[in-house]
Amino acid sequence: MSLSISGKTAIVTGAAHGIGLAVARHFVDRGANVMFADIDENRLRDELSDVADPEGPARWFAGDLCQKLNVANLLSATIDAFDRIDILVNTNRCFAPCDPLDPDQTVLDDMLRQNMKSSLRVTQMTAKRMISQAEKDGRDEGEIGSIINISTLASCRSQPETLAYSIACAAQDQAVRGLAVALAPHRIRVNGVSFASVMSRSLQDTLKENEDWREAIIDGTPMGRIAAPGELAETVQYLASSGASFTTGQIVTIDGGRGLLDAVQVPVF
């Protein structure tokens, strides 16, 4: 089984922070060409100062991927830099609490737009590029692309204060399944990674205001700790590689066993 992604070209969204940054750096270390994409241009510039090179394997694109034009520009920038796109990893996410009984708040719209709709559009437009480049290259057999979405265990947890976020995560997981079926005839695989108890940017920000949650998360995780963002990277690499050539429509859970327990009432970020 080959887990190699050397020589492949990947786009990683949400790549200025946390999980996205860890996955993108891991891919570069494994020999892939990577376009680091995020809305935070200053953070991209700072984080990539040691690896970014006009002719190297790590480049960056700054823009709001909720905007269709920015997605088109991201794809064009990646093609210009590396000639092709083989892998897409959607890690871009945002979190906000909500009042589950307030019909006038806009949190649900915001969560769906930023967590689900933006990744769906990036996936759809990237898949079309993958298909067109395969047709251009005359590739009529073999896999032409792999797409991985990063979601969270919130998709199957009932916590009122995270209702909007949970709905968006569940929608994202369902999009993985539907797109896997739609894109299978085009030889593109679509999978997801669902996490919990990972020290993502949103969890870091939340723990600053709710420090007591740290102990609750650790106590409610059978492995007794919070994972580092990089601990998702190997699984993402597997799903992107030919080692997962017959795997599509799957949501792989990485949570230290937290999902096996029902007692933890701390939100998942």
KAUR-V633670 format. One record per helix or strand. SS is the DSSP state (~ for helix, > for strand). FROM is the first residue (numbers start at 0). LEN is the number of residues. If there is no record, write none. Layout:
# KAUR-V633670
[[SS FROM LEN] [SS FROM LEN]]
This chain:
# KAUR-V633670
[[> 8 5] [~ 17 12] [> 32 6] [~ 40 7] [> 57 5] [~ 67 15] [> 86 4] [~ 106 31] [> 144 8] [~ 152 4] [~ 159 25] [> 187 8] [> 197 1] [~ 200 9] [~ 211 8] [> 226 1] [~ 228 12] [~ 241 3] [> 250 4] [~ 257 3]]
